[in-house]
Amino acid sequence: MYPILFEFGSVTIYSLWFFVTVGFVVGSIVFTNLCKHNRVAINLFTENAFSIFLTGLIFGRLTYILFHWSFFFFSYGMQEWLGLFGIWDKGFSFWGTLAGVLFALYRKRNSTEEPIMALIDQLVPAVLVGMMFGEFGAFLDGSLYGSPTTLPWGVVFKSAYVKYISPIHPTQIYALIYTTLTMILMLHLLKKSRSATVHGIVTEICITIMSAFFFIEEFFRGDEVFTVFGIRIGIYTSAVIFICGTLMLRKRIVNPDLKDPDGILRWLTSVRRKLMAKLHSKSENLPVQ
């Protein structure tokens, strides 16, 4: 598509990094406003912003290298070792970055009296907003592309980094759509979550939903990644995280000390039942062939 957004003489502005930067700024504004609105102190972030950012950056890069080992070490020369630090090659793992940020927050948890999960709950919609911009930047850049398709909305990327010349799934747009929908849902759940004693349920729901979407998206992706028994590593990762998220939510239902006093899980369950009832009624009204 348009990997280069602007060129001013020797200065080149790349689409992906531009929208990632915009997403970071907008996400930071959303996070700050949510914390103010819900009266959650953010001194943990303001006092440790650089270390949290750096830890997320390192974890995201190392995870990407681990799962794309053959791309970096097809030989063992000095050039390959230096390539490990070439972050401009867009090589970052979302789950690795997330793990790094959570690890940094956990280490710094004693520097604030605010419950750590209360902060992370406010962070969830802000991260999703940043991802929305990042996915649009990836679409313009041609990274994270899909596999060939005959569907009418297939797109053609004229890029040396895309190995297909035929129409492919616009997986970046798929991700943009489901990330936007999840963000709207998380804002609604955050509004419903007013308990002063129970935190983290919004985060757990988001991780479970997004891992399910990532799992499905992997079947439409066409870019080269590390595989195990011919299956993309992202499928394994997303499946494990989805199972963990489901178990955490189940624990809240089973354990009376962890139940959601704001009724978030009950509300989600009622919505699911209503949707299933509507689908069932429509299927019964279909004419018999």
C-alpha positions as CSV (number, residue, x, y, z in Angstrom):
1,M,0.0,0.0,0.0
2,Y,1.8,3.1,1.3
3,P,4.7,2.1,3.5
4,I,6.1,5.7,3.2
5,L,3.7,8.4,4.3
6,F,5.8,11.5,3.7
7,E,9.2,12.4,2.3
8,F,10.9,15.7,2.9
9,G,14.3,15.7,1.3
10,S,16.4,13.2,3.2
11,V,13.7,12.8,5.9
12,T,11.3,9.8,5.5
13,I,8.2,9.3,7.6
14,Y,7.1,5.6,7.5
15,S,3.4,4.8,7.8
16,L,3.8,2.1,10.5
17,W,6.0,4.1,12.9
18,F,3.9,7.3,12.4
19,F,0.6,5.6,13.4
20,V,2.3,3.6,16.2
21,T,3.5,6.9,17.6
22,V,0.0,8.5,17.2
23,G,-1.5,5.5,18.8
24,F,0.9,5.8,21.8
25,V,0.1,9.4,22.3
26,V,-3.7,9.0,21.9
27,G,-3.6,5.9,24.2
28,S,-1.7,7.8,26.8
29,I,-4.4,10.5,26.7
30,V,-7.2,8.0,27.0
31,F,-5.4,6.3,29.9
32,T,-4.9,9.5,31.8
33,N,-8.5,10.6,31.3
34,L,-9.8,7.2,32.4
35,C,-7.7,7.3,35.6
36,K,-8.9,10.8,36.4
37,H,-12.6,9.9,35.7
38,N,-12.4,6.7,37.9
39,R,-10.2,8.4,40.5
40,V,-7.2,6.0,40.1
41,A,-3.8,7.4,40.9
42,I,-1.2,7.1,38.1
43,N,2.0,7.9,40.0
44,L,3.2,4.3,39.3
45,F,3.3,5.1,35.6
46,T,4.4,8.7,35.8
47,E,7.3,7.9,38.1
48,N,8.4,4.7,36.2
49,A,7.4,5.5,32.6
50,F,10.8,5.0,31.0
51,S,11.6,1.7,32.8
52,I,8.1,0.3,31.9
53,F,8.5,1.4,28.3
54,L,12.0,-0.1,28.0
55,T,11.1,-3.4,29.7
56,G,8.1,-3.8,27.3
57,L,10.4,-2.9,24.3
58,I,13.0,-5.5,25.4
59,F,10.5,-8.3,26.1
60,G,8.7,-7.6,22.8
61,R,11.9,-7.7,20.8
62,L,13.3,-10.8,22.5
63,T,10.1,-12.7,22.1
64,Y,10.0,-11.9,18.4
65,I,13.6,-13.0,18.0
66,L,12.9,-16.3,19.8
67,F,10.0,-17.1,17.5
68,H,11.8,-16.0,14.4
69,W,15.2,-17.4,15.1
70,S,15.9,-18.7,11.6
71,F,15.3,-15.2,10.2
72,F,18.1,-13.7,12.3
73,F,20.5,-16.6,12.3
74,F,20.6,-18.1,8.9
75,S,24.3,-17.5,9.4
76,Y,26.4,-16.5,12.5
77,G,28.3,-13.5,11.3
78,M,28.6,-10.1,13.0
79,Q,25.9,-8.6,10.7
80,E,23.4,-11.1,12.1
81,W,24.2,-10.3,15.7
82,L,23.9,-6.6,15.0
83,G,20.6,-7.2,13.4
84,L,19.2,-8.2,16.8
85,F,19.2,-4.5,17.7
86,G,17.7,-3.3,14.4
87,I,14.2,-2.5,15.8
88,W,13.4,-0.6,12.6
89,D,12.7,-4.0,11.0
90,K,9.3,-3.9,12.7
91,G,10.1,-7.1,14.6
92,F,8.1,-7.0,17.9
93,S,5.8,-9.4,19.6
94,F,2.5,-8.1,21.0
95,W,2.3,-10.7,23.7
96,G,6.0,-10.3,24.6
97,T,5.6,-6.5,24.9
98,L,2.5,-7.0,27.1
99,A,4.3,-9.5,29.3
100,G,7.2,-7.0,29.7
101,V,4.9,-4.1,30.7
102,L,3.1,-6.4,33.2
103,F,6.4,-7.6,34.6
104,A,7.6,-4.0,35.1
105,L,4.4,-3.0,36.8
106,Y,4.6,-6.0,39.1
107,R,8.2,-5.1,40.1
108,K,7.2,-1.5,40.8
109,R,3.9,-2.4,42.6
110,N,5.2,-1.4,46.0
111,S,5.8,2.2,44.9
112,T,2.1,3.0,45.0
113,E,-0.8,2.4,47.3
114,E,-3.2,1.9,44.4
115,P,-4.1,-1.7,43.6
116,I,-2.0,-2.8,40.6
117,M,-5.0,-4.4,38.9
118,A,-7.0,-1.2,39.2
119,L,-4.4,0.6,37.1
120,I,-4.2,-2.2,34.6
121,D,-8.0,-2.2,34.2
122,Q,-7.7,1.5,33.2
123,L,-4.8,0.7,30.9
124,V,-6.7,-2.0,28.9
125,P,-8.9,0.4,26.7
126,A,-5.9,2.7,26.2
127,V,-3.8,-0.2,24.9
128,L,-6.6,-1.2,22.5
129,V,-6.8,2.4,21.2
130,G,-3.1,2.3,20.5
131,M,-3.4,-1.1,18.8
132,M,-6.2,0.3,16.5
133,F,-3.8,2.9,15.1
134,G,-1.0,0.4,14.9
135,E,-3.1,-2.0,12.8
136,F,-4.0,0.8,10.4
137,G,-0.3,1.6,10.1
138,A,0.4,-2.1,9.5
139,F,-2.2,-2.1,6.7
140,L,-0.5,0.9,5.0
141,D,2.9,-0.7,5.5
142,G,2.0,-4.1,4.2
143,S,3.2,-6.0,7.4
144,L,1.2,-8.6,9.2
145,Y,-0.5,-9.5,5.9
146,G,-2.9,-12.3,5.2
147,S,-3.0,-15.4,3.0
148,P,-4.5,-15.5,-0.6
149,T,-8.3,-15.2,-0.9
150,T,-10.9,-15.0,-3.6
151,L,-13.3,-13.0,-1.5
152,P,-14.3,-9.6,-3.0
153,W,-12.5,-7.6,-0.3
154,G,-9.1,-9.1,-0.9
155,V,-6.3,-6.6,-1.4
156,V,-3.1,-6.6,-3.4
157,F,0.1,-5.3,-1.8
158,K,2.7,-4.1,-4.2
159,S,5.6,-4.6,-1.8
160,A,8.8,-6.5,-1.8
161,Y,8.0,-7.7,1.7
162,V,4.7,-9.4,0.7
163,K,5.3,-12.7,-1.0
164,Y,1.9,-12.8,-2.7
165,I,1.0,-11.0,-5.9
166,S,-2.7,-12.1,-5.8
167,P,-5.4,-10.7,-3.6
168,I,-4.9,-11.6,0.1
169,H,-6.9,-11.3,3.3
170,P,-6.6,-7.8,4.8
171,T,-5.9,-9.2,8.2
172,Q,-4.8,-5.8,9.5
173,I,-8.4,-4.5,8.8
174,Y,-9.8,-7.6,10.5
175,A,-7.7,-6.8,13.5
176,L,-8.7,-3.2,13.4
177,I,-12.4,-4.1,13.5
178,Y,-12.3,-6.6,16.3
179,T,-9.9,-4.4,18.3
180,T,-12.3,-1.5,18.0
181,L,-15.3,-3.6,19.1
182,T,-13.3,-5.0,22.0
183,M,-12.3,-1.5,23.1
184,I,-15.9,-0.3,23.0
185,L,-16.9,-3.4,25.1
186,M,-14.1,-2.8,27.6
187,L,-15.1,0.9,28.1
188,H,-18.6,-0.3,28.8
189,L,-17.4,-2.9,31.3
190,L,-15.1,-0.4,32.9
191,K,-18.1,1.9,33.4
192,K,-20.0,-0.9,35.0
193,S,-17.1,-1.9,37.2
194,R,-17.4,0.4,40.2
195,S,-16.3,-2.0,43.0
196,A,-13.6,-0.7,45.3
197,T,-12.5,-4.2,46.4
198,V,-12.4,-6.3,43.3
199,H,-10.1,-5.4,40.4
200,G,-8.8,-7.2,37.3
201,I,-11.9,-8.6,35.8
202,V,-11.9,-6.2,32.9
203,T,-8.3,-7.2,32.1
204,E,-9.1,-10.9,32.3
205,I,-12.1,-10.5,30.0
206,C,-10.0,-8.5,27.5
207,I,-7.2,-11.0,27.5
208,T,-9.6,-13.9,26.9
209,I,-11.5,-12.1,24.1
210,M,-8.4,-10.8,22.3
211,S,-6.6,-14.2,22.5
212,A,-9.6,-15.8,20.9
213,F,-9.6,-13.2,18.1
214,F,-5.8,-13.6,17.6
215,F,-6.3,-17.4,17.4
216,I,-8.8,-17.0,14.6
217,E,-6.8,-14.4,12.8
218,E,-3.8,-16.7,12.7
219,F,-5.6,-19.0,10.2
220,F,-5.9,-16.1,7.8
221,R,-2.3,-14.8,8.1
222,G,0.2,-15.4,5.3
223,D,3.4,-13.8,6.6
224,E,6.3,-16.0,7.5
225,V,6.6,-17.0,11.1
226,F,8.1,-19.8,13.2
227,T,6.1,-23.0,13.0
228,V,5.8,-26.1,15.2
229,F,4.7,-29.3,13.3
230,G,3.6,-27.0,10.5
231,I,1.4,-24.9,12.7
232,R,2.0,-21.2,13.3
233,I,3.4,-20.4,16.8
234,G,0.8,-17.7,17.2
235,I,-1.9,-20.4,17.2
236,Y,-0.3,-22.2,20.1
237,T,0.3,-19.0,22.0
238,S,-3.2,-17.6,21.6
239,A,-4.7,-21.0,22.6
240,V,-2.7,-21.2,25.8
241,I,-3.5,-17.6,26.7
242,F,-7.2,-18.1,26.0
243,I,-7.3,-21.2,28.2
244,C,-5.6,-19.3,31.0
245,G,-8.0,-16.4,30.7
246,T,-11.0,-18.7,30.7
247,L,-9.7,-20.5,33.8
248,M,-9.2,-17.1,35.6
249,L,-12.8,-16.1,34.8
250,R,-14.1,-19.5,35.9
251,K,-12.2,-19.1,39.2
252,R,-14.1,-15.8,39.8
253,I,-17.4,-17.7,39.4
254,V,-16.5,-20.6,41.6
255,N,-14.6,-18.8,44.3
256,P,-17.0,-16.6,46.3
257,D,-14.2,-14.3,47.3
258,L,-13.5,-13.4,43.7
259,K,-17.0,-13.0,42.3
260,D,-17.7,-9.7,40.5
261,P,-19.9,-7.5,42.7
262,D,-20.7,-5.3,39.8
263,G,-22.4,-8.2,37.9
264,I,-20.1,-8.0,34.8
265,L,-19.9,-11.7,34.3
266,R,-23.7,-12.1,34.8
267,W,-24.3,-9.3,32.3
268,L,-22.0,-10.9,29.7
269,T,-23.7,-14.3,30.3
270,S,-27.2,-12.7,29.8
271,V,-26.1,-11.0,26.5
272,R,-24.7,-14.4,25.3
273,R,-27.9,-16.2,26.1
274,K,-30.0,-13.5,24.4
275,L,-27.9,-13.7,21.2
276,M,-28.1,-17.5,21.2
277,A,-31.9,-17.3,21.7
278,K,-32.3,-14.9,18.7
279,L,-30.1,-17.1,16.5
280,H,-32.1,-20.2,17.6
281,S,-35.5,-18.5,16.8
282,K,-34.2,-17.3,13.4
283,S,-33.0,-20.8,12.5
284,E,-36.5,-22.2,13.4
285,N,-38.2,-19.7,11.1
286,L,-36.0,-20.6,8.1
287,P,-38.0,-22.3,5.4
288,V,-37.4,-26.1,5.0
289,Q,-35.8,-26.9,1.7
